[in-house]
Amino acid sequence: MNGKNDGRSPPPSRGTGPTAGPPGGEDEDEGAASEVDGADAPRRPIYVLEGNTLHTRLTRELGLHYPFVNAGMAFVALPPLVIAVSEAGGLGMLGAAPEPPPFLQARIQAIRAGTKRPFGVNLIVASGGGQDFTTRAHIDVCIAEKVPVVSFHWGTPPADWVKALKAAGTRVWMQVHSVEAAREALAWGADGLIAQGRQAAGHNRSAVSTLKLVREVRALAPEVTLLAAGGIADGPSAARALFRGADGVWVGTRMVASVEAHAHPGYKQRVAEGDAGDSDVTTLFGPEWPGQPMRVLRNRVVREWAGREARVPSPPPAPERIGTARLFPGLPGGDAPYAMPKFCSFPPTADTEGDLEEMAMPASGASMARIESVLPAGQIVVEMMERAHRVLANPIGLDAEAEEDDRG
């Protein structure tokens, strides 16, 4: 998809991604959106139908076609995924791993080379292994590269970071797990909030279901941009979040199972084959960042230690190493093999070799229940948003509490 988002229907892209179908009437689009192309089926171009576009506070602020943001997943949401999501009309979000600032700058420059549309960078405010995951140098890179949106996860960013980013024209978001955390983020000046419910994959300390948290945060901050995170993987789940007051959706697990995600093929396939009960919250995985709760796929190692995380011996049981990975692929000095220790918290990527049954694979059960296959990211964005638009056009039942699957 090319061209400036100036309120007109953009010309169709002739890129590599498939689509929600040809432009036409509502019935024609619905039929196309409900079908999943086979692996060998010819790929159609993506068409964004301006008449069907969901306009929210988020789309107006950033000039987006769709209120869709991919979760900033470290090691998985690299430039190809960011570019694909932004080009499809959403906001691509780079997952900045604990990496040297020059690596972050190279990633941002790669994104800018691939799209002229808005994008963002997600940063983790935490420490582990004797280092801070995000430093002022990372903030300075985002400022120098004029990143439109920077989101923070876990800890509170220092006031000088926030002040510098906002002075440079960058919107600052915070991922929050409770109303109290939302109130604190607003106090230090967050422009937007990402309400992370307990269904969300990855590092998560929420005890509240996604839609309940969205309602509570919206009541606290009616005029602030609000995204919903956790259990959102198709049009109806996106529509419910928007109906409950979200200005957009923050989508993680569904995007793991995308062509452009830098996740291991076996990880993607497990997400596509998983169901609502196939994830657990555990503190098993470290040692890079020990003791942190993560929602992950329930594989062999998770089942083995479920409820016994506090009894893991030190040193841990065999095997000492579970595989190898390349933490910063494609960057000078970033391709060196990394030996993954037992209980490594890094997810298996396209470069990983080893036993996936020993690895941490962030995933939401509520999302996996809505995922059937691995698809191009652009197709996921368009089909999810166009379906959400149709559901919201006739929102019968969206206020029913039973509609939210919070089984994990």
ABEGO torsion letter per residue (X at the ends): XBEBBAGBBBBBBABABBBAEBBEBAAAAAAAAABBBBAABBBBBBBBBAAABBBBAAAAAAGBABBBBBBBBBGABBAAAAAAAAAAGBBBBBBBBBBBAAAAAAAAAAAAAABABBBBBBBBBBBBGGBBABBAAAAAAAAAAGBABBBBBGBBBBAAAAAAAAAAGBBBBBBBABAAAAAAAAAAGBABBBBBBAABBEBBABABBAAAAAAAAAAABAABBBBBBEGBABAAAAAAAAAAGBABBBBAAAAABBAABABBAAAAAAAAABBAAABBBBAABOAABBGBBBBBBBBAAAAAABGAAAABBOBBBOBABAEBBBABBGBBGAABBBBBBBGBABBBBAABBEBAAABBBBBBAAAAAABABBBBAAAAAAAAAAAAAAAAABABGAABAAABBAAX
